[in-house]
């Protein structure tokens, strides 16, 4: 068993939320602590550049599947087109 002292405004918010959602104050506090600890664990994990952008990769695909193998040809074509003017 643990007791927690809350300032008046936080206690009022807890009471109001508990009544509105019909959830016990104990459940709200337990869920909040679990959420807080999970968030801290996620923040403490090393994130790679890939992890930071993985939801963006491939999102705006060109539809061309050979870009990595034909880049030299495409580059030459763009240079030639620019110089043709």
N, C-alpha and C positions, 0 to 999 in steps of 0.2 A: 504494500500500500504506500502511496506517495501523495503528498498534498502539495499544491502549487498555489502560490500567491500571485494574483493577477491585479493589475491596476484597474480602476473602476471602469474605464472605457472599454478595455479588452473584455472584462467580465460581462459588461452589457452586450457587447457584440456576440459573445459566446452564447449568452442566454437567448438573444433574439434569433440567432441562427439555429439554435437547438429547437426552439419553438416552431420556427418557420418550416424547417425540414423534418420535424418530428424525429429527431435523432438525439440520443442521450449525449450529455456533455462529455461523459467519459469516452464514448465512441468517437466523438469529434476530436478530442485530444489525442487518443490513440492513433487515429487515422492521420492526423496532422503530423505527429511524431514520425510515423512510418514514412510518410511522404517526404518529410524533411531529411531523414536519414538516407533514403534512397537517392534524393537529389544530391546530397553531399558525396555519396559514393560515386555517383556518375561524374561529378565534377572532379573528383580526385583521380579518376582513371585517366591514363595518358590518352589523349586524342591525337590521331594522326591527321594530316591534311586531307587524306581520303575520307575519314570519318566526318570531317567538317563539311565536305561538299558532296557526299555520296548521294543525297537526294536530288542534286542538280545534274549529276553526270548522266548523259544520254537523254536528258529531258527534252532538249531541242535538237534532236538528231536531224541530219540532212537527208537521211535515207540512202546515202551513198555508202557502200560497205568497203570500198577500196581506197579510201582517202589516204591511208598510211602507205600504200604501195605505189600510188600514182601522183604523189605530191610534187615530185620533180617535173613531171610532164605538165601538170597544172600550173606550176610556177613559171615554166618557160612560156606557156601559152599566154599567161597574163603579161609577162614582160614583152613578148612579141606584139601583143595587141596594143599595149601602151606605146611602144616605139613606132607602130604603124601609123599613128596619127600625125 
